[in-house]
Amino acid sequence: MKQKLSITSRLLIGIIIINLICFISIPISFSQASKVSPQEHIRIPEISTPKIDSMIDVGSRKLHCCVYGKGSPIVVLVSGFGAPQAYWNSVIPDLAAKTTIVTFDRAGIGKSEIGDLPTHGEQAAKDLHVLLEKLGVPRPYILVGHSYGGSVARLFASMYPDNMGGLILEDAQHEDVLNEQLKILTGKDLEALEQMVARFSTPDNPKTEADYRNITTEQMRKSKPLPQIPFVVLTAGDRSKAMPPMFSDEAKEQIAKLGLEMQQKLVALIPGGKQIVVEGMGHNIHSEKPEALIAPVVEMINEVREKKEN
């Protein structure tokens, strides 16, 4: 019991930091190292959609993945920080009725091995590239990245632009959001944020994607421009749902306003990018309101198909 409480305590510290960065309302670590089941924190529905699941050797480790549906373009769902691929269950049946859907667990999550290679964002993108090549699914891909998964999806798009057909970011974070928060807060609010940030320096021997979070952020800043592809940013309208309680009401208002401004910066990454603000929703849009994600994905599937036909 004491061990479980200790793990839970560490998770709660992590939630606070990630809440500040991208307003997550679920725990951030669902890895094999954690004894806390994601089902304890958010409802993951059981689904009966036929699938083919595989363990794919991507070099130094095997990743678990599932393939649903048929047809093209391929839609790849990239989970948030430490979240398992089952986290997408609420949208898989509807999307698999339209085309082929690929889900996967990054290194050290679910059934996927952690291996000897790093687990930062760039390596996660490389792993995904090898996985898709070995699955033999045709290009181009539509990548849908939730939260931290949006960072992995962006890195993949910048590293493999010719593979991309479209990109959707679901309440993903901009790499500069934490720095901007440090600029706008003052007094005790700033002290509270600085104390929490200090807890998350990169360890001497990083192993998990949590350990590599700062390195991934720097990789985002240095990444190449995104290709000119269909692009949608899905933004949670109620950014107060996961606001840490230790901040003043004024700070919460400032942080929420800044969060929306940083979402606009994401939209500007690709000329012609589209933003959809989902009012009344917290960070987990696809779980709280599945149709809000399904609709733009289906629209993008049709757009990519029409472009290919022409």
C-alpha positions in Angstrom: 0.0 0.0 0.0 2.8 2.4 0.9 4.4 1.7 -2.5 1.2 2.6 -4.4 0.7 5.8 -2.5 4.3 6.8 -3.3 3.7 6.2 -7.0 0.5 8.1 -6.9 2.1 11.0 -5.2 4.8 11.2 -7.9 2.1 11.0 -10.6 0.2 13.9 -9.0 3.3 16.1 -9.1 3.6 15.2 -12.8 0.0 16.1 -13.5 0.5 19.6 -12.1 3.4 20.3 -14.4 1.8 18.9 -17.5 -1.5 20.7 -16.6 0.4 23.9 -16.8 2.0 23.0 -20.1 -1.1 21.7 -21.9 -3.9 21.5 -19.3 -4.1 17.7 -19.1 -6.8 16.4 -16.8 -5.5 12.9 -16.5 -2.3 11.5 -15.0 0.7 11.6 -17.3 2.4 8.3 -16.7 0.6 5.1 -17.8 3.9 3.3 -18.5 4.8 -0.2 -17.4 6.7 1.3 -14.5 3.4 2.7 -13.1 1.0 0.5 -11.1 -1.8 3.0 -11.6 -4.2 1.9 -14.3 -5.4 4.6 -16.8 -8.9 3.2 -16.4 -8.9 4.6 -12.8 -8.7 8.1 -14.2 -10.6 8.2 -17.4 -13.2 5.9 -18.9 -11.8 3.8 -21.7 -14.7 1.9 -23.4 -14.4 -1.6 -24.5 -14.7 -2.0 -28.3 -15.3 -5.0 -30.5 -13.9 -3.5 -33.7 -11.9 -6.2 -35.6 -8.2 -5.6 -35.4 -4.8 -7.1 -36.2 -2.4 -6.6 -33.3 1.4 -7.1 -33.7 4.7 -6.6 -32.0 6.9 -4.8 -34.5 10.7 -4.8 -34.1 11.8 -1.2 -34.7 15.4 -1.7 -33.7 16.5 -2.2 -30.1 12.9 -2.8 -29.1 9.5 -4.1 -30.2 6.4 -1.9 -30.2 2.9 -3.1 -29.8 0.4 -1.8 -32.5 -3.1 -2.5 -33.7 -4.5 -2.0 -37.2 -8.3 -1.5 -37.7 -10.5 -1.1 -40.8 -9.4 -0.9 -44.4 -8.7 1.6 -47.1 -6.6 4.7 -47.4 -5.4 7.2 -46.4 -4.0 5.6 -43.3 -4.8 7.5 -40.1 -2.3 7.1 -37.3 -3.4 8.0 -33.8 -0.6 9.2 -31.5 -1.4 9.1 -27.8 -0.7 11.7 -25.2 2.0 11.6 -22.5 2.4 8.0 -21.3 -1.1 7.1 -22.5 -1.8 3.6 -24.0 -3.3 3.2 -27.4 -6.6 2.0 -25.9 -7.0 5.6 -24.9 -8.4 6.1 -28.5 -11.1 3.5 -28.1 -13.9 6.1 -28.1 -13.2 7.1 -31.7 -11.8 3.9 -33.3 -15.1 2.3 -34.3 -16.3 5.3 -36.3 -13.0 6.0 -37.9 -12.3 2.4 -38.7 -15.6 2.4 -40.6 -14.1 5.0 -43.0 -10.5 3.9 -43.5 -7.5 2.1 -42.0 -6.5 3.1 -38.5 -3.2 2.4 -36.8 -2.6 2.8 -33.1 0.6 2.0 -31.2 2.3 2.2 -27.8 5.5 4.1 -27.7 8.6 2.6 -26.0 8.0 1.6 -22.4 4.2 2.0 -22.6 1.7 -0.8 -22.6 3.1 -3.9 -24.1 5.9 -2.1 -25.9 9.5 -2.7 -24.9 11.6 0.3 -23.7 14.8 -1.1 -25.2 18.2 0.7 -25.1 17.6 3.7 -27.4 16.4 7.0 -26.0 12.6 7.7 -25.7 12.6 11.4 -26.6 10.3 12.8 -29.3 12.7 12.4 -32.3 13.3 8.8 -31.5 9.6 8.2 -31.0 9.1 9.6 -34.5 11.8 7.4 -35.9 10.3 4.4 -34.2 6.9 5.2 -35.7 8.4 5.6 -39.2 10.0 2.1 -39.0 6.8 0.6 -37.6 4.7 2.0 -40.4 7.2 0.8 -43.0 7.2 -2.7 -41.6 3.4 -2.8 -41.4 3.5 -2.1 -45.2 0.7 0.4 -45.0 0.6 2.9 -48.0 1.4 6.5 -47.8 0.4 9.3 -47.3 -0.5 9.2 -43.6 -2.8 11.4 -41.6 -1.3 11.8 -38.1 -3.6 12.7 -35.2 -1.6 13.7 -32.1 -3.2 14.3 -28.7 -1.3 16.5 -26.2 2.3 15.3 -26.0 1.5 13.0 -28.9 1.1 16.2 -30.9 4.8 16.9 -30.4 5.7 13.4 -31.7 3.3 13.9 -34.7 4.9 17.3 -35.5 8.4 15.9 -35.3 7.4 13.0 -37.6 5.9 15.5 -40.1 9.0 17.6 -40.1 11.3 14.6 -40.4 9.3 12.7 -43.0 7.4 15.4 -44.9 6.9 13.2 -48.1 5.0 10.7 -46.0 2.4 13.1 -44.8 -1.1 13.6 -46.1 -2.5 15.7 -43.2 -2.0 16.6 -39.6 -4.4 17.1 -36.7 -3.3 18.3 -33.3 -5.8 17.7 -30.4 -5.1 20.1 -27.6 -1.4 19.8 -28.2 1.2 22.1 -26.5 3.4 24.7 -28.0 7.1 24.2 -27.0 7.3 27.8 -25.6 4.3 27.7 -23.4 6.1 27.1 -20.1 8.6 29.9 -20.8 5.7 32.2 -21.5 4.0 31.2 -18.3 7.1 32.1 -16.4 7.1 35.6 -18.0 3.5 36.5 -17.1 3.3 35.2 -13.5 4.5 37.2 -10.5 4.8 36.9 -6.7 3.7 33.6 -5.1 2.2 32.3 -8.3 5.6 32.6 -10.0 7.3 31.0 -7.0 4.9 28.1 -7.1 5.5 27.5 -10.8 9.3 27.8 -10.4 9.3 25.2 -7.6 7.4 22.7 -9.7 9.5 23.2 -12.8 12.6 22.6 -10.7 11.4 19.1 -10.0 11.6 18.1 -13.6 15.2 18.6 -14.7 16.6 15.9 -16.9 18.2 13.1 -14.8 21.8 12.0 -15.5 20.5 8.7 -17.0 17.2 9.4 -18.6 15.1 6.4 -19.5 11.4 7.2 -19.9 9.8 9.8 -22.1 9.1 11.7 -18.9 12.8 11.9 -18.3 13.3 13.2 -21.8 10.6 15.9 -21.7 13.0 18.8 -21.7 15.1 17.3 -24.5 12.0 16.8 -26.6 11.0 20.4 -26.1 14.4 21.5 -27.5 14.0 19.2 -30.4 10.7 20.9 -31.2 12.3 24.3 -31.2 15.0 23.1 -33.6 12.7 21.0 -35.9 12.3 21.8 -39.6 9.2 23.6 -40.9 6.1 21.5 -41.4 5.1 20.5 -44.9 2.2 22.3 -46.7 -0.5 19.8 -45.9 -4.1 19.9 -44.5 -3.8 21.0 -40.9 -6.2 21.3 -38.0 -5.7 22.4 -34.4 -8.4 21.2 -32.1 -8.5 23.3 -29.0 -10.3 22.7 -25.7 -12.6 25.6 -24.9 -12.7 25.1 -21.2 -9.1 25.4 -20.2 -10.0 26.0 -16.5 -11.0 22.3 -16.0 -7.5 21.1 -15.2 -6.1 24.3 -13.8 -3.8 23.6 -10.8 -5.5 24.8 -7.5 -2.5 26.5 -5.9 -2.6 29.5 -8.2 -4.6 32.7 -7.6 -7.7 33.4 -9.6 -5.8 36.1 -11.5 -3.1 33.7 -12.4 -5.5 31.1 -13.6 -7.1 33.6 -15.9 -3.7 34.7 -17.2 -2.7 31.1 -17.8 -5.9 30.2 -19.6 -5.7 33.2 -21.8 -2.1 32.5 -22.6 -3.0 28.9 -23.4 -5.4 30.0 -26.1 -2.8 32.4 -27.5 -0.3 29.6 -27.8 -2.8 27.5 -29.6 -3.0 30.2 -32.2 0.8 29.9 -32.6 0.3 26.2 -33.4 -2.3 27.1 -36.1 0.2 29.4 -37.7 2.8 26.6 -38.2 1.2 25.8 -41.6 -0.3 28.5 -43.8 -4.0 27.8 -44.1 -4.1 25.9 -40.9 -7.6 25.6 -39.3 -8.5 25.9 -35.6 -11.6 24.4 -34.1 -12.3 25.4 -30.5 -14.5 22.8 -28.8 -16.4 24.8 -26.2 -17.1 23.3 -22.7 -14.5 20.6 -23.2 -11.4 19.9 -21.2 -8.1 18.5 -22.4 -9.4 15.0 -23.4 -11.7 16.1 -26.3 -11.8 12.7 -28.0 -13.0 11.0 -24.8 -15.3 13.7 -23.6 -16.9 14.5 -27.0 -15.7 11.9 -29.6 -17.6 13.4 -32.5 -15.6 16.6 -32.1 -12.5 14.7 -33.3 -14.2 12.3 -35.6 -15.7 15.0 -37.8 -12.4 16.8 -38.7 -10.6 13.5 -39.2 -13.3 12.2 -41.6 -13.2 15.6 -43.4 -9.4 15.3 -43.8 -9.7 11.7 -45.0 -12.1 12.9 -47.8 -9.8 15.8 -48.6 -6.7 13.6 -49.0 -8.7 11.1 -51.1 -9.9 13.9 -53.4 -6.4 15.2 -53.8 -5.1 11.8 -54.7 -7.8 11.3 -57.3 -7.0 14.6 -58.9 
